[in-house]
Amino acid sequence: MHVTEKAKARKRVTWAHIVTFVLATAISYVLAVVSSLIFPVLGAPGVSALYVAAAIYVPLGIWMGMWGALAGYISCFFLGLWPSGYTPIQSFIWSWADFIEALAPAAVFRLFKVDPDFSVKRGWAAKAFPPLIALGSIILLLGVVVQVLWGATLGEPFTTIYVYSVYTGLALALIGVLLGLMVGHRKTWAAHIAGIILASLLSGIWGAGTLTLWNLPPPLPAELFWPVFTGWVAGDLIVLSVLSTALLVALTPVFKRTGLYVEGWWA
């Protein structure tokens, strides 16, 4: 048997995978609750205009396959129960949105056999790329902190600072993503961009649809589909473009080095 084949044959689920999954699920749930309370899409409990939890379980899906999708589903299911107030069957159906959101990018990388390598080549663009991603993430997170501490209760001018911070951080991160596409591994970045768009659209369709059009019964009026869908997709695009990208760039080498990276779906 070839050496690489032997290495693949030895791969199995370990306690490290399970512990990482449990921690990621718990963190995702906490961030989901905070996001839905601080940045709500009006009229839709549990839906956030800046769903920070997605920045945890979507990269986890790229790193660990189905573990990430399961973390997204479980954290969303409990979010649906509390504080959103949906029935267990409503939450059971609705929560597949976050499962899909983590599954879509993971599937892009696995089906097209793309190795997530976010390293970059040399040159000025390579030097500018990491600071842009990092600075965009920091500015966005500072805006979130301002909104949580002051904007949510005091309003202006803190709400305006928050809005400008989000869009400034997004713009800087998008420039960084484009540079990554130029100076990094194009297959990795193309898969990442496709995964962000696909995850946002598919989860938005399922999430908004099951809240307003089909469920047992739908907990929200049908006319809220488009407002919920628009807020859902826009928020996910921001979070995945900025925070998710930053985590993938920073932690992908760590997951590969520690043996947590899953080439298949479970091991």
N, C-alpha and C positions, 0 to 999 in steps of 0.2 A: 504494500500500500504506500502511495506517495506521502511525503512528509506533511504536506498541507491537508491531505485527506485524513491523515491520522489526527491532526490538530482539530479538524472539524468534527471528527467522530467523538472526540473527548469532550466536546462542548455539551454542557447540560445546565439545567436550572440550579442555581446555588442560593444559599441564604442571603448572599449579597444582593442578588436580584430581587428577592422578596422584600428585604428590608428597604432597599431603595424605592421599590414600588409603594410600600406602605407609607414611607415618609413623603414621597411625592404626592400621593393621594391626600394625605392630611394637609399638606401645605396648599394644595390646589383647592381644597374645600374652604380653608380659612380665607384664602385670597378671593375665592368666588363669593363668599358671604360679604366680605368687605367691599368688593367691587360692586356688587348688586345694591348695597345699601348706600354707598357714597356716590356712585355714578349710574343711577338707574335710568333705564329707558322708560319714560313716563307711561304708566298704564300697564306695564308688563313686569310683574314681580319676578326677580331672578335674572332678568336680562340687564346687562350692563353696557354702557357706551364705551367702557374701557375695561374689558374683562381680563384682568391681569393674570388670572389663573391659567389662561390658555398658554401663557409664556412658560409654564411648567410642564404640562402634560403633552404639548405638541412636540417640543424638543425630545421629551422622553420617548415619544413614539418613534422618532428618527433614530434614537440611540438604542431603544430596547423593544421596538415592535409593539406587540399586543399589550405589553405591560403599560405603555403610555396610553393606549386607547382605553384600557380598563380603568386606569387612574382617572381619566377624563370622565368616563361614564359614572363611576361610583361617586366622585366628588359632586357631579352635577345632580345625581339622584338625591343625595342628601340635601343639596341646596334647594331642590324642588320641594322637599318636605319642610325644611326650615332654613331660612325665614320666609320662603316664597309662599308656603301655605297650600301647595297643590296636593291632591290625593295621591296615594302610592301608585295607583295605576296611571294617573296623569304624568307623574314624575318618571315612572318606568319608561313610558313612551317618549317623553320629551328628552330624557337624558341621552338618548342615542345620538343627539346632535353633537355632544362633546366627544363621544366615541368616534363618530365620523370625522370630527375635526382633527383628532390625533391620528386616525387611521389613514387619512388621505395623503399627507406628506410621507408617512412611513411607507405607504404602498408605492408612491412615486419612486422613492429611493430603491426599494426592493425589486419592484417589477422591472425597472429599467437597469438594475444592477449597477447603481451609482454608489460609489464609496463616498460617504460624507467627509470630504477633506477640505476644510475651510482655511488651510494655509495659503499664503500668497507668495508670489514671486518678488524679486527685488525690484527696486526703482522707487521713484517719488510716489507713485500711486500706491505702492505697497506700504510705504511709510504713512501715508495719509489715511489709509483704509481703517486700521484699528482705532485710531483716535476719533474718527468720525462716528463709528458705531458706538464707541464708549461714550463720547460726548452727547450724542443724541439720546442715549439711554439715560444718562445722568440728568439731562435737562428735563426729559419727560418725567422721570421719577421725582425730581424736585417739584415739578408742577403738581404731581399727584399729592405730595406731602403738603404743599400749600393749600390745595383744595380740601384735604382731609382735616387739617388743623384749623384753617380759618375760612376757606371759601364756602364750605358746606353750611356754616352757621352765620358768618358775617356777610357773605355775598361779595359785592364789589369793594375794592378793586381786585380782590384775591381770585375771584372767578375768572376775570379777564387774564390775569397772570397765568392761571392754570391753562386756559385755552391756548394762549400764545406759546406756552412751554410745550404743550403736546404737539402742536403743529411744527414748531421749530425743531424739536427733537426728532419728529418724523422726517422732516426734510433732510436733516443732517444724516440720519440713518439711511435714508433712501439713496443719498449720494454715495454713502459708504457701500451699500449693496451693489450699486452700479459699478463702483470701482472694483469690488470683489469679483464681479462678473468679468471685468477687464483683465485683472491681474491674478486672479485665482484660478482654480480648476473649474472650467466652464460648465462641465457636466454637473458638478456639485451645486453651483450657484443657479444654474438653469432649473435643476430639480427643486431647489429651495424656493425659488420664486414661483414656480408652478404649484408647489405644495401650499404656499401661503394663499394664493388666489383660490385654489380648489378647496382648501379647508374652509376658508371664510364663506365662500358661496354655498357649498353643500351643507355646512352646519347651519348657516342662516336660513336656508330653505326648510330644512327639517325642523329647526328650533322654532322659527316663526310660524311654520305651517301647523305643527302639532299644538302650539298654544292657541291658534286662532281658527284653524280650518278643520283639522282632523285629530281627534283624541276621544276619550271616553268619559265625559264629553270634553270639548275644547274649553279650557278655563277662561279664555278671553274672547271678546267679540271679533267677528270675522273682519270687520273694517280696520282692525289694528294690524293686519298682516304686514302691510307695506311700511308703516312706521317702525314696527318691531324688526322687520327684515333689514331695513336700511341702517338702523342703529346697531344691530347685531353685526352686520358685515363690515361696516365702517370701523367699529371698535376693534374687531378681530384683525382687520388689516393693519391697523396702527400697532396693536400689541405684538403681532407676529413679525411685522417688519422691523420693529425696533428691539423690544426686549427679547423675543425669541431668537432673533439673529445674534444679539450680543451673547446670549447663553451658548448658542451653538458654536460660535467662534471661540469662546473662552473655554468651554468644558468638553467639547468633542474629543480633544487629545486625552483628557483625563479619563473619560469613559473607555477609550480604547486601551489606554495604558493599564488601567486597573482590572481589565477583563469584564467590565460591566456591559460593554457593547455587544449587542445581539445582532448577528448577521441575518438570521432568519426572523421568525415571529416570536419565539419564546426563548430560544437559546442559541 
